[in-house]
């Protein structure tokens, strides 16, 4: 029993001695083959093919014994049971890095023996899973492949043919089903189109009669509306003339009132102008009087200041005279007291 674990076209760097390095799309198929007779064993089958070249076929059959040797040689840390999934994970990681300018993981296929890409000659090659970094390229895994012999190529071509025939049969069946469905839909569409055409003709006939009746009705309604519009226009014209006449009368009346008011205002303005002239003359006279009074006021203030200065001088002189008078009174009192004392002394002596 064979179980397909992985099948994908990957971008692989192809290296050959007689040609330059190039990148090609190679389909990598990983299968797990289980055999129960005569002994129970599992083999990992890896196949490299090119959809554009049916003779490009490289196979790898890795049993548990071969895996132990590979594990020892390359220092692998996984067992045979986990190796397929880890290998597929590396392939998927390389596939995810294909679009990048500097991929971290890449696949490299090195053709060791004489063989040109796209031919059916025998040969072998090595598939490497490489991790790149600025320092060096690290090879995580290196698998040896052998080109398929005539029997392998025939089996592969037979399987491809079988797959193509199956796909062709499926496509033909799908095409037949599609043609049948489209034929049924076309017939249904034709029937619907026929019914719609009949309905359209019937509706066209009905619409023709209705259109004629509607035209007659609309013509009558149009005449009625035209008469209504003419009558309305006549009424509006009469109303306009009447309102215009009223407005003219109101305008004339308003103009007479405005003219009368203007005459009154002109008389009032003339009277106010005369009053203003008289007031201005009075103001000029009052200003002249005020100027004279200001001059007289300044003279009075000057006289007042002079009188105050003279008064101050007289006041000082009066104080001085009062002081002398007081001294004289004091002296007179002293003399009178002395005289009185002498008179008393004379009286006692007598």
C-alpha positions as CSV (number, residue, x, y, z in Angstrom):
1,X,0.0,0.0,0.0
2,X,1.4,3.4,-1.0
3,X,0.3,6.7,0.7
4,X,1.1,10.0,-0.9
5,X,2.3,12.4,1.8
6,X,3.4,15.4,-0.4
7,X,3.3,16.4,-4.0
8,X,4.3,20.0,-5.1
9,X,6.2,21.7,-7.9
10,X,9.1,23.5,-6.3
11,X,11.7,26.0,-7.6
12,X,15.0,24.2,-7.4
13,X,18.5,25.3,-8.3
14,X,19.8,22.9,-11.0
15,X,23.6,22.4,-11.2
16,X,25.3,20.6,-14.0
17,X,28.9,20.4,-15.1
18,X,28.2,21.2,-18.8
19,X,25.8,24.1,-18.3
20,X,25.3,27.1,-16.2
21,X,23.3,27.0,-12.9
22,X,19.6,27.7,-13.4
23,X,16.4,27.5,-11.5
24,X,13.7,25.1,-12.7
25,X,10.4,23.9,-11.5
26,X,10.6,20.2,-10.4
27,X,7.7,18.3,-9.0
28,X,8.7,16.6,-5.7
29,X,6.5,13.7,-4.7
30,X,6.9,12.0,-1.3
31,X,5.2,8.6,-0.7
32,X,5.2,6.1,2.1
33,X,5.1,2.5,0.9
34,X,4.0,-0.2,3.4
35,X,4.8,-3.9,2.7
36,X,3.3,-6.7,4.8
37,X,4.4,-9.8,2.8
38,X,6.7,-11.6,3.3
39,X,7.9,-9.1,6.0
40,X,6.4,-6.0,7.4
41,X,8.4,-3.0,6.3
42,X,8.1,0.7,5.4
43,X,10.0,2.5,2.6
44,X,10.0,6.2,1.9
45,X,9.8,6.9,-1.8
46,X,10.8,10.3,-3.1
47,X,10.3,11.1,-6.9
48,X,11.6,14.1,-8.8
49,X,9.8,14.8,-12.1
50,X,9.3,17.6,-14.6
51,X,5.8,18.2,-16.1
52,X,7.5,19.6,-19.3
53,X,9.8,16.6,-19.8
54,X,8.3,13.2,-19.2
55,X,11.7,11.5,-19.3
56,X,13.1,13.5,-16.4
57,X,12.7,11.0,-13.5
58,X,14.8,10.5,-10.4
59,X,13.9,8.1,-7.7
60,X,14.9,7.6,-4.1
61,X,13.9,4.5,-2.0
62,X,14.8,4.9,1.6
63,X,14.2,2.0,3.9
64,X,14.7,1.9,7.7
65,X,18.2,0.3,7.3
66,X,19.3,2.9,4.7
67,X,17.9,5.6,7.0
68,X,20.1,4.5,9.9
69,X,23.2,4.8,7.6
70,X,22.0,8.2,6.4
71,X,21.3,9.3,10.0
72,X,24.8,8.3,11.1
73,X,26.5,10.0,8.1
74,X,24.7,13.3,8.3
75,X,24.1,13.5,12.1
76,X,20.3,13.5,11.9
77,X,18.4,13.7,15.2
78,X,15.1,12.2,14.2
79,X,13.9,8.7,13.8
80,X,12.6,7.1,10.6
81,X,9.0,7.5,11.7
82,X,9.4,11.3,12.1
83,X,11.7,11.8,9.2
84,X,9.0,12.1,6.4
85,X,7.2,14.9,8.2
86,X,10.4,16.8,9.0
87,X,11.6,16.4,5.4
88,X,8.2,17.7,4.1
89,X,8.5,20.7,6.6
90,X,11.9,21.6,5.0
91,X,10.4,21.4,1.5
92,X,7.5,23.6,2.6
93,X,9.8,26.1,4.2
94,X,11.9,26.3,1.0
95,X,8.7,26.7,-1.0
96,X,7.6,29.7,1.2
97,X,11.0,31.3,0.7
98,X,10.9,31.1,-3.2
99,X,9.5,34.6,-3.8
100,X,12.2,36.3,-1.6
101,X,15.2,37.9,-3.2
102,X,17.5,36.3,-0.6
103,X,15.8,33.1,0.6
104,X,16.8,31.6,3.9
105,X,16.2,28.0,2.7
106,X,16.7,26.8,-0.9
107,X,16.7,23.4,-2.7
108,X,19.6,22.4,-4.9
109,X,19.8,19.5,-7.3
110,X,23.4,18.5,-8.4
111,X,23.7,16.2,-11.3
112,X,26.8,14.1,-10.7
113,X,27.2,11.9,-13.7
114,X,26.9,12.7,-17.4
115,X,23.3,13.7,-18.1
116,X,21.7,16.7,-19.8
117,X,18.5,18.1,-18.4
118,X,15.6,16.9,-20.3
119,X,17.1,13.7,-21.7
120,X,16.5,10.1,-20.8
121,X,20.1,9.0,-20.2
122,X,21.1,7.3,-17.0
123,X,22.7,9.2,-14.1
124,X,22.4,10.2,-10.5
125,X,22.0,13.4,-8.6
126,X,21.9,14.8,-5.1
127,X,19.1,16.9,-3.7
128,X,20.3,19.3,-1.0
129,X,18.3,21.3,1.5
130,X,20.5,24.4,2.2
131,X,20.1,27.2,4.8
132,X,21.8,30.4,3.7
133,X,23.4,33.1,5.9
134,X,26.0,35.8,5.4
135,X,28.8,33.5,6.6
136,X,28.2,30.2,4.8
137,X,25.7,27.8,3.3
138,X,24.7,25.1,5.7
139,X,23.4,21.8,4.2
140,X,20.7,20.4,6.4
141,X,20.0,17.3,4.3
142,X,21.6,15.6,1.3
143,X,19.7,12.8,-0.5
144,X,21.1,10.7,-3.4
145,X,18.8,10.1,-6.3
146,X,19.1,7.6,-9.2
147,X,17.7,8.3,-12.7
148,X,14.9,6.0,-13.5
149,X,15.6,3.1,-15.9
150,X,13.4,2.2,-18.8
151,X,11.1,0.2,-16.7
152,X,10.7,3.0,-14.2
153,X,10.2,5.6,-16.9
154,X,7.5,3.3,-18.6
155,X,5.7,2.9,-15.3
156,X,5.8,6.6,-14.6
157,X,4.6,7.4,-18.2
158,X,1.9,4.8,-17.8
159,X,0.8,6.4,-14.5
160,X,0.9,9.9,-16.1
161,X,-1.1,8.5,-19.0
162,X,-3.6,6.9,-16.7
163,X,-4.0,10.1,-14.7
164,X,-4.4,12.1,-18.0
165,X,-7.0,9.7,-19.3
166,X,-8.9,9.8,-16.0
167,X,-8.7,13.6,-16.0
168,X,-9.8,13.6,-19.7
169,X,-12.7,11.3,-19.0
170,X,-13.7,13.5,-16.0
171,X,-13.5,16.6,-18.2
172,X,-15.5,15.0,-21.0
173,X,-18.2,13.9,-18.5
174,X,-18.2,17.4,-17.1
175,X,-18.4,18.9,-20.6
176,X,-21.3,16.6,-21.5
177,X,-23.1,17.5,-18.4
178,X,-22.4,21.2,-19.1
179,X,-23.7,20.9,-22.7
180,X,-26.8,19.1,-21.5
181,X,-27.5,21.7,-18.8
182,X,-26.8,24.5,-21.3
183,X,-29.1,22.9,-23.9
184,X,-31.9,22.6,-21.3
185,X,-31.4,26.2,-20.3
186,X,-31.3,27.3,-23.9
187,X,-34.6,25.5,-24.7
188,X,-36.1,27.0,-21.6
189,X,-34.8,30.4,-22.6
190,X,-36.3,30.0,-26.1
191,X,-39.7,29.1,-24.7
192,X,-39.6,32.1,-22.3
193,X,-38.5,34.3,-25.2
194,X,-41.5,33.0,-27.3
195,X,-43.9,33.7,-24.5
196,X,-42.4,37.1,-23.9
197,X,-42.6,37.9,-27.6
198,X,-46.3,37.0,-27.7
199,X,-46.9,39.1,-24.5
200,X,-45.0,42.0,-26.1
201,X,-47.1,41.9,-29.3
202,X,-50.3,41.8,-27.2
203,X,-49.1,44.6,-25.1
204,X,-48.1,46.6,-28.2
205,X,-51.6,46.2,-29.6
206,X,-53.2,47.2,-26.3
207,X,-50.8,50.2,-26.0
208,X,-51.7,51.3,-29.5
209,X,-55.4,51.6,-28.7
210,X,-54.7,53.1,-25.3
211,X,-52.3,55.6,-26.9
212,X,-54.9,56.8,-29.3
213,X,-57.5,57.1,-26.6
214,X,-55.0,58.9,-24.3
215,X,-54.1,61.3,-27.2
216,X,-57.7,62.3,-27.7
217,X,-58.3,62.6,-23.9
218,X,-55.1,64.7,-23.5
219,X,-56.0,66.9,-26.5
220,X,-59.4,67.7,-24.8
221,X,-57.8,68.2,-21.4
222,X,-55.2,70.5,-23.1
223,X,-58.0,72.6,-24.7
224,X,-59.8,72.9,-21.3
225,X,-56.5,73.8,-19.5
226,X,-55.7,76.4,-22.3
227,X,-59.2,78.1,-21.8
228,X,-58.6,78.0,-18.0
229,X,-55.2,79.6,-18.5
230,X,-56.6,82.3,-20.8
231,X,-59.4,83.1,-18.3
232,X,-56.9,83.2,-15.5
233,X,-54.6,85.5,-17.5
234,X,-57.5,87.8,-18.2
235,X,-58.5,87.9,-14.5
236,X,-54.9,88.5,-13.5
237,X,-54.6,91.4,-16.1
238,X,-57.8,93.0,-14.7
239,X,-56.5,92.6,-11.1
240,X,-53.2,94.0,-12.1
241,X,-54.7,97.0,-13.7
242,X,-56.9,97.6,-10.7
243,X,-54.1,97.3,-8.3
244,X,-51.9,99.5,-10.5
245,X,-54.6,102.2,-10.5
246,X,-54.9,102.0,-6.7
247,X,-51.1,102.2,-6.3
248,X,-51.0,105.3,-8.6
249,X,-53.7,107.0,-6.5
250,X,-51.9,106.1,-3.3
251,X,-48.6,107.3,-4.8
252,X,-50.2,110.7,-5.8
253,X,-51.7,111.1,-2.3
254,X,-48.4,110.2,-0.7
255,X,-46.5,112.6,-2.9
256,X,-48.9,115.5,-2.0
257,X,-48.4,114.6,1.7
258,X,-44.7,114.5,1.2
259,X,-44.6,117.8,-0.6
260,X,-46.7,119.4,2.1
261,X,-44.5,118.0,4.7
262,X,-41.4,119.2,2.8
263,X,-42.8,122.7,2.7
264,X,-43.4,122.7,6.4
265,X,-39.9,121.3,7.0
266,X,-38.4,124.0,4.7
267,X,-40.2,126.8,6.7
268,X,-39.1,125.2,9.9
269,X,-35.6,124.9,8.6
270,X,-35.6,128.6,7.6
271,X,-36.9,129.6,11.1
272,X,-34.3,127.4,12.8
273,X,-31.6,128.9,10.5
274,X,-32.6,132.4,11.6
275,X,-32.7,131.3,15.2
276,X,-29.2,129.7,14.7
277,X,-27.9,133.0,13.3
278,X,-29.3,135.0,16.2
279,X,-28.0,132.5,18.7
280,X,-24.5,132.7,17.0
281,X,-24.6,136.5,17.3
282,X,-25.6,136.2,20.9
283,X,-22.8,133.7,21.5
284,X,-20.3,136.1,20.0
285,X,-21.6,138.9,22.2
286,X,-21.5,136.7,25.2
287,X,-18.0,135.6,24.3
288,X,-16.9,139.2,24.0
289,X,-18.4,140.0,27.4
290,X,-16.9,136.9,28.8
291,X,-13.5,138.0,27.5
292,X,-13.9,141.4,29.1
293,X,-15.1,139.8,32.4
294,X,-12.1,137.5,32.3
295,X,-9.8,140.5,31.9
296,X,-11.5,142.3,34.7
297,X,-11.4,139.2,36.8
298,X,-7.6,138.9,36.2
299,X,-7.2,142.6,37.3
300,X,-9.3,142.0,40.4
301,X,-7.3,139.0,41.3
302,X,-4.1,141.0,40.8
303,X,-5.5,143.8,43.0
304,X,-6.6,141.3,45.5
305,X,-3.2,139.7,45.7
306,X,-1.6,143.2,46.1
307,X,-4.1,144.0,48.8
308,X,-3.4,140.8,50.5
309,X,0.3,141.5,50.4
310,X,-0.3,145.0,51.8
311,X,-2.7,143.6,54.4
312,X,0.0,141.1,55.5
313,X,2.5,143.9,55.8
314,X,0.1,146.0,57.8
315,X,-0.9,143.1,60.0
316,X,2.8,142.5,60.8
317,X,3.3,146.1,61.6
318,X,0.1,146.1,63.8
319,X,1.4,143.0,65.7
320,X,4.7,144.8,66.2
321,X,2.9,148.0,67.5
322,X,0.7,145.9,69.7
323,X,3.8,144.2,71.1
324,X,5.4,147.6,71.9
325,X,2.1,148.8,73.3
326,X,1.9,145.8,75.6
327,X,5.4,146.4,76.7
328,X,4.5,150.1,77.4
329,X,1.4,149.0,79.4
330,X,3.6,146.6,81.4
331,X,6.1,149.4,82.1
332,X,3.3,151.8,83.1
333,X,1.8,149.2,85.4
334,X,5.2,148.7,87.0
335,X,5.7,152.4,87.4
336,X,2.2,152.8,88.9
337,X,3.0,150.0,91.3
338,X,6.2,151.7,92.3
339,X,4.4,155.0,92.7
340,X,1.8,153.3,94.8
341,X,4.4,151.7,97.0
342,X,6.2,155.0,97.4
343,X,3.0,156.8,98.3
344,X,2.3,154.1,100.9
345,X,5.8,154.4,102.2
346,X,5.4,158.2,102.4
347,X,2.1,157.8,104.2
348,X,3.6,155.5,106.8
349,X,6.5,157.8,107.3
350,X,4.2,160.8,107.8
